[in-house]
Structure formats: structure tokens, C-alpha cells
């Protein structure tokens, strides 16, 4: 049975390796970079008020990770928690681990607006998110990066 726990220093190498695969998959538009991966993990491990990192384990083996980012939504008038990354190793997909993580997040942030993004052609992910109560928003998100 899979479990969720906070990311720790001993997870750094495996999480960065998973990020390389995740960011080079069709699930994301950008490919990321070693600098971004290191920054993501560094911020998760530094107790940043903006980001939290988690790993998914089976019998203590890390089989995936998740990252949350915190903000405020003026649209909803509430603090917001973005589920930024959910990555699960191929052989463990389809076993409800993503849903387990979403339920975990709902439990630790019961009064926050939860948001996430998915590629429009990622039907499996969208179906899983909808099964967990997420609804599609009818607009496009735009970004301006400073890197």
C-alpha cells in the first residue's frame, strides 16, 4: 500500500531524476532545467512558505512525488493551494496513488481552494482529477517568466 510523506534530504537525487522524466513528458509544455529542478527541491527542503514537497512510497521505496504551491485567489477570495506536480513511476500508475495524494492534500488543507493544471489532451489525468471533485475552468492561463 502506498503512503505519502514529506520530502526529505535523502529523497533529493531520486526526486530530481523523476523531475527530469516528468518535465520531458507530454504532461508538461516546458522541459524544465537542472537549475529549476534543484530550486524546486531546495525550496521544498528549506521549509519555504510557498512550496511543499512530498514523496509517495511503497514499502519505503520512493515511487513518485508531489509538490504544492501556496497563493491567494482573488477569484475565490481565499488562500489557494496549487497541486503543481504529481509524478508516479509508470509501473505504479492506475493504482489510485494520485487520488490518494489529492485526498491527503484535502485533509491537510480542508478550508483552502485547491487548483491544478493538466494538458488538455491528458484524458486519464483529467478523468482522475474530475473523479476527485475538480471542475474544468473555461479559460486559458497565460505566463510571463523572468528566467
C-alpha positions as CSV (number, residue, x, y, z in Angstrom):
1,X,0.0,0.0,0.0
2,X,1.3,3.4,-1.0
3,X,2.0,6.2,1.6
4,X,2.6,9.9,1.5
5,X,5.3,11.6,3.5
6,X,7.1,15.0,3.4
7,X,10.1,15.1,1.1
8,X,13.5,15.0,2.9
9,X,17.1,15.4,2.0
10,X,17.6,11.7,1.3
11,X,15.0,12.0,-1.5
12,X,16.8,14.7,-3.4
13,X,18.5,12.6,-6.1
14,X,15.5,10.4,-6.8
15,X,13.1,13.3,-7.0
16,X,15.3,15.3,-9.3
17,X,15.6,12.2,-11.5
18,X,11.8,11.9,-11.6
19,X,11.5,15.6,-12.4
20,X,13.7,15.1,-15.4
21,X,11.4,12.4,-16.7
22,X,8.2,14.3,-15.8
23,X,9.3,17.6,-17.3
24,X,10.3,15.8,-20.6
25,X,6.9,14.0,-20.8
26,X,3.8,15.1,-22.7
27,X,2.3,16.1,-19.4
28,X,4.1,19.5,-19.5
29,X,4.8,22.1,-22.1
30,X,8.2,23.1,-20.7
31,X,11.2,20.8,-20.2
32,X,12.4,22.5,-17.1
33,X,16.2,22.6,-16.4
34,X,18.7,21.3,-13.8
35,X,18.5,24.8,-12.2
36,X,14.7,24.6,-11.9
37,X,14.8,21.1,-10.5
38,X,17.4,22.0,-7.9
39,X,15.5,25.1,-6.9
40,X,12.2,23.2,-6.6
41,X,13.8,20.6,-4.3
42,X,15.8,23.2,-2.3
43,X,12.7,25.2,-1.6
44,X,10.8,22.1,-0.5
45,X,13.6,21.2,1.9
46,X,14.0,24.7,3.2
47,X,10.5,25.0,4.7
48,X,9.6,27.7,2.3
49,X,6.2,29.3,3.0
50,X,5.4,29.0,-0.7
51,X,6.1,25.3,-1.6
52,X,5.9,21.9,-0.1
53,X,7.2,18.6,-1.4
54,X,6.0,15.1,-0.7
55,X,7.1,11.6,-1.9
56,X,4.9,8.6,-2.4
57,X,6.4,5.3,-1.1
58,X,5.6,1.6,-1.3
59,X,7.5,-0.4,1.3
60,X,9.8,2.6,1.8
61,X,10.7,2.8,-1.9
62,X,10.1,6.2,-3.4
63,X,7.7,5.7,-6.4
64,X,6.6,9.3,-7.0
65,X,6.4,12.8,-5.8
66,X,4.0,15.7,-5.4
67,X,4.6,19.4,-5.0
68,X,2.2,22.1,-3.7
69,X,2.5,25.9,-4.1
70,X,0.6,28.3,-2.0
71,X,-1.1,31.6,-3.1
72,X,-4.2,33.7,-2.6
73,X,-7.0,33.6,-5.2
74,X,-8.9,36.9,-5.6
75,X,-11.3,34.9,-7.8
76,X,-12.4,32.8,-4.9
77,X,-11.5,35.2,-2.1
78,X,-9.4,32.5,-0.3
79,X,-6.0,31.1,0.2
80,X,-5.2,28.7,-2.6
81,X,-3.1,25.6,-2.8
82,X,-1.9,24.6,-6.3
83,X,-1.1,20.9,-6.8
84,X,1.9,21.7,-9.1
85,X,3.4,18.3,-9.7
86,X,2.1,14.8,-9.4
87,X,4.5,12.2,-10.8
88,X,4.2,8.5,-10.3
89,X,6.5,5.8,-11.8
90,X,5.0,4.1,-14.8
91,X,4.5,0.7,-13.1
92,X,2.6,2.2,-10.2
93,X,0.2,4.3,-12.3
94,X,-3.5,3.5,-12.3
95,X,-3.4,2.2,-8.8
96,X,-5.1,5.3,-7.2
97,X,-1.9,6.9,-5.9
98,X,-2.6,10.2,-7.4
99,X,-6.1,10.2,-5.9
100,X,-4.5,9.2,-2.5
101,X,-2.3,12.3,-2.7
102,X,-5.3,14.5,-3.6
103,X,-7.2,13.2,-0.6
104,X,-4.1,13.7,1.6
105,X,-3.9,17.4,0.4
106,X,-7.7,17.8,1.0
107,X,-7.1,16.6,4.5
108,X,-4.2,18.9,5.4
109,X,-5.8,21.9,3.7
110,X,-9.6,21.4,4.2
111,X,-10.5,25.1,4.0
112,X,-8.3,26.1,1.0
113,X,-9.2,26.3,-2.6
114,X,-7.3,23.5,-4.4
115,X,-6.2,24.1,-8.0
116,X,-4.2,22.2,-10.6
117,X,-3.4,22.2,-14.3
118,X,-3.5,19.4,-16.9
119,X,-2.7,19.3,-20.5
120,X,-6.0,19.3,-22.4
121,X,-5.2,16.0,-24.2
122,X,-4.2,14.2,-20.9
123,X,-7.6,12.4,-20.6
124,X,-6.5,10.0,-17.9
125,X,-5.3,12.7,-15.6
126,X,-8.3,14.9,-16.3
127,X,-10.7,12.0,-15.5
128,X,-8.8,11.3,-12.2
129,X,-9.0,14.9,-11.2
130,X,-12.7,15.2,-12.0
131,X,-13.3,11.9,-10.1
132,X,-11.7,13.8,-7.1
133,X,-14.1,16.7,-7.4
134,X,-12.1,19.1,-9.6
135,X,-14.0,21.1,-12.3
136,X,-12.7,22.5,-15.5
137,X,-12.4,26.2,-15.7
138,X,-13.4,27.8,-19.0
139,X,-10.4,29.9,-19.7
140,X,-6.8,29.8,-20.7
141,X,-3.9,30.6,-18.4
142,X,-1.0,32.7,-19.6
143,X,2.5,33.1,-18.2
144,X,5.4,35.6,-18.3
145,X,8.6,34.0,-17.0
146,X,11.6,36.0,-15.8
147,X,14.2,33.2,-16.2
